[in-house]
Amino acid sequence: LFEKIMPQQMPSPEEAQMAMQQMQRQSAEQNMQAMIQTISHACFEKCLTRPGTRLESKEQTCLAMCMDRYMDTMNVVVKAMTD
């Protein structure tokens, strides 16, 4: 019955490729968001010594350096995987 209402059509090779590229972009975006969340959590756990309404200077420096190290490491890993 469903096929009578909406006949099944095979996508063209170009449409299939475009759909695959879109899914890859969405997957990469989700992975990046998850990675940023993981990095943020790890760095906050490492750098924040006590809760407060604002970050102390040493906490800000620690967070910046921690995030930079994680991002540098990820760049090295991605580069090694693509080479």
DASULVEN-V562446 format. One record per backbone hydrogen bond with DSSP energy under -0.5 kcal/mol. NH is the residue of the N-H (numbers start at 1). CO is the residue of the C=O. Records with the same first field share a line. If there is no record, write none. Layout:
NH: CO / CO
This chain:
5: 1
6: 2
16: 12
17: 13
18: 14
19: 15
20: 16
21: 17
22: 18
23: 19
24: 20
25: 21
26: 22
27: 23
28: 24
29: 25
30: 26
31: 27
32: 28
33: 29
34: 30
35: 31
36: 32
37: 33
38: 34
39: 35
40: 36
41: 37
42: 38
43: 39
44: 40
45: 41
46: 42
47: 43
48: 44
49: 47
60: 56
61: 57
62: 58
63: 59
64: 60
65: 61
66: 62
67: 63
68: 64
69: 65
70: 66
71: 67
72: 68
73: 69
74: 70
75: 71
76: 72
77: 73
78: 74
79: 75
80: 76
81: 77
82: 78
83: 79
